[in-house]
Amino acid sequence: MLSSHWPCSAFENKVLGSGWFGGERKSPLQLLRELDQGPRSAMAEVHQQRRELLRRACSRHTRRQRLLQPEDLRHVLVDDKHRLLYCYVPKVACTNWKRVLLALRGRGDPGAIPAHEAHEPGLLPSLADFAPAEVNRRLRDYLTFLFVREPFERLASAYRNKLARPHSAAFQRRYGTRIVRRLRPHAQPDALARGHDVRFAEFLAYLLDPRTRRYEPFNEHWERAHALCHPCLVRYDVVGKFETLADDAAFVLHLVGEPGLRFPAPPLRPEKDLTRVQARRLFQDISPFYQRRLFDLYKMDFLLFNYSAPSYLRLQ
């Protein structure tokens, strides 16, 4: 179930706009491979370089290969009609990508699909639900893509969205109370009952506590992207990034060949709310010792997806 072929790509609008050959529509993966035969655009070069960097990083940092297991594929969503496989990483525009996949299944304008519907279990099939032969066929013939994000900015976003904001009461009760109970001496009854005031330092201590992963896997919102999508076992044709979301999403949708479909635009945020600023502010009070341990925990995501250590970290 492991493919060793990493095809290259190119991006030419005049070819992407046609998508038909001999009366049969080409699949996104066929288009990607065919476009590589012509002169590459700047966008195509970016994606070819990302694939090559990922391949080299996997070779350098993965000591031994193993066979894929069904649980490795739980986050890989399937669109059989358009021959797509999308591995979703929470806090990396996955709600909008799920909306797009639902729109491709005939659910209407992706921007009009409510977030709760996009995340409803069972609406989008997972690759883990198929028999091994069907998994292998899809891995071989479908365009496989994922989107990643600078790991600490994603972590800061997960903390703010799931633990620091009042609208996440259920999430705070499940995880916040656990964090307070374990890591806050002499906690107040209200905090023990609601878990509504978890500090960022407590959240990081929870992630670094060996007991956390001993009892159960990380929650998907702070699990490492490589542990969700297994990019050294699955061939990814497109590695999109949150930092270049609009361009990368357009690249994928052009390959899909649905010219009327647009990726939902993210809400505009003022400068002070940018995630890089948020992450810098949250980490400034974390000791260098814990910064280093946390960087080591997420190091593979930095290495595989070519992210530099944030300049605000004190790792020496």
N, C-alpha and C positions, 0 to 999 in steps of 0.2 A: 504493500500500500504506500510505499515511498517512491516518489518519482525523482529521478536525478536530472531530468532535462529542464533547464531554465531558459525558456525562449526569450528573445529580445523583442523590442516593440518599436513602433514609430507612430507618428500622429500627423496625418494629412487629411485636412477637412474634406478635400475634393473626393478622396477615396472613401472616407468614412460615410459621407453622405450617400453613396451608392450602396452598398451592402448586399447587392444581388449579383449572382453569377450563375449563368446557365439556368435561370429560372428558380434557383434555390437560394434562399437567404443565407449568407455566411454567418457563422457564429462569431461572437466577440473574440474568442481565442483565435479563430482562423484569420479574422481581420488584423489582430495584433501581430500575428506571425507574418502575414502577407505584407503589411505596411513596413515591416522591418527591412524588406528587400529594397525599398526605395531610399531616397535621401531622408535622413532623420531631421525632424524639427527639434527646436530647443526643448520642447516639452517631452518628446520621445527620448532625448538624451538623458534628461533628468530621471525618467523612470527606468531606463536601462542601467544607469549608474546605481540607482537604489537597489535594483535586483542583484547587481554584481557585488555591491558592498555587503548585502545581506548574505549572499552565497559565501563570500570570503570570510565573513565574520562567523558564520556557522561552522565552516571548516576549521577555523582557528580556535574557536572557543567551545566546541562540542566534542567531547572526548570520544564518545562512541554513539553510534546510531542505534535506534531500536524501532520495532514495528509500531505503527499507529494502533491505538486502541479506540474503541467506540467513544469512550469518555473524552478523548482528545478532540473529538469533532463536534462536541455539544454546542459550541458557539458558531459553527459554520452553517449558515442558512442557505437554502437551496431554491433556485428559480429554474425549474426544468424548461420552461417555455423559452427563456432567453439564454439558457445555458450559463448560469452564473452561480458562483459560490462566494459568499461574503462572510468573513469572520468578523463578528462584531466585538468591539472593545468598549465597554461603558465609559462615558465621559469623553468620547471621541466622535461626537456627532452620530452616535448609533441610532438615536431616535429618528433622525431624519433619514438615515439610510434604510431603516425598517419601513418608514413611510414610503420611500421610493420603491422598495420591493413590493409593498402592498399595492401601490399604484400600478406597477407592472402586471399585477394579477387582476387588474380591473377595478380597483377600489376608488378610482377617481383621482383628483388633484392631490398630490402628496401633502401640500401645505394645508389642506383642509382636514387631514386625518388627525384626530386627537392623539395626544401622546400615550394615553392609557390604552388606546386601541392598538397602537403600534407595538406595544409591549405585551399584548395579550398572548398568553401561552397557546401554542398550537396553530396560530394563524400562518406562521411561516415554518415550513418543515426544516428540521435539522438534519445534517448529513449523518449524524450518529444514529438516526432511525432507520437507515437503509442497510441491506445485507452487504457483506464485504465485496462481492463482485460488482454491485451497483455503486458502492462507494468508489472503488477503483476506476470504474468507467467515468464517473463524474469528475474525479480528480484528474483524469487524463484528458478529457474532452472539453471541460468547462473553463471559462475565465474565472480565476480565483483571485480575490482581492481582499485587502484589509486596510484599515486606517489606524494610525498610531499618533502619539502625542508625546511631547517632552515629558518624561515620567514624573518629575516633581510638580510640574504645572497640573498634570492630570490628578496627582494625589491631592494637591491643594483644592482643586475643583471638587473632588469627591468629598473631602472633609466639609467644605462650605455647603455643598448641596445636600449632603446626607446627614450630617451631624450638627452643623452650626445653625442651620435655618429652621425656623419654627414649623414650616409646613411639612417637615419630615418626621412627624411625631411617631409613627409606627416604626420607622427605621431607628429613631433615637431610643425607643423603648427596647428594641431587640438588641442593638449593639451598644448604644450609649450607656444603658444601665450595666451592661456587662463590663464595660471599660471602667466606669466609676467604681463598681463593686470591687474590681480586682486591683485598681491602681491608685485610688484616692483614699488615704487614711481619714477616718472620722468624717466620712461623707454625710451630708445632710439627707434626711429622709426624702425630701422632694427630689433631689438628684438621683437617689437610689431608685426611686419609683419611675421617674420620667427619662433620665439620661439626656436631658435637654441642654446641658451646659458643659459638654466635654471640651476640654482645652486641647489645642493642637498638640502640645507636648504629650498629653495623655494618650491621644490617638496614635502618635508615633511610638510611644512606649508599648502600646498594645500590639502594634505591628511587629515590633522587635522582640516581644516576649515569646520565648520558645513554646509556651503552652498554647498560644493562639492557633498555630498551624498543627499542633499535635492533636487538638480536639476536633478541628474541622478545617477544610480548605479556606483560604482567604475568600471573603466576599468578592464577587466579580468587579465591584466598583474600585477596589484597590489591589486586586490580583494583577500580577505583572502581565503585560500584553503577550510576551512570549509563552507564558504558561497557559494563556487562554487559546492562542491560535497556533502554537507549535510551528513557527516558521522555518525551523531546521528539519522538519519532517514533512511538511506540506509545501509544495511549490506555489509561491504566490507570484502571479503575473503582474500585479499592480500593488505597490506599497504606497498608499496615500498617506498624507500627513495633515494633521489638524492645522498646522501653520500655513499650509498652502491648500486649504480645503476646497475653495471655489474652483481653482484650476484643476486639481486632481479629480474632483467629482465630475467636472465637465469632460475630462479625459475618459473616464469610465463610461459615462452616459453616451458619449459619441460612439464608443465601441459597441454599446448595446444597440444603437441604431434606432432610438426612439426620439426623433428630433423635437417633438412637442413637449417632451418631459424635461422639467427643470428641477435642479436640486434646490430644496427650500433654503432661502437666504437666512442666515443666523440673525438674531436681533442685534441691533447696533447698541454698543455699550460705551459709556464714557471712558476716557483714558484711565481714570483712577480705578476702574473695575477690571482692567485687563489682567488675565491670569498670571502673567509674569510678575506684575507688580504685587499681586496678592501673594504669590508664592514667596517672593523676596521678603515681604513683610512677615509672613508666618514663620519663615525659617530664621529670621534674624535673632530670635531669642532662644534658638535651639543650640545646645553646646556643640563644639566641633566633634567631640567624641560620638555623640548621637548622629550628627550629620554624616560622619564617615560610615557608621554602621548602617544607616539607612541607604546611603549611596551603594554600599556593597549589596544590600538586599535587592535593589533595583538595577544593579550594574549591567545585567545581561540586556535589558531593554535599551540602556544607553549605547551599548556596544553594537547590538544587532541592527538598530535602526539609525545609527550614526548621529547620536545626540552627544554634544559636549557637556561636561559637568557644568552646572550653572555657576556663573562668576561670583554669585553671592555666597557660595559654600566656602567653609573654612576646613579644607580636607587635609592640610599638612599638619 
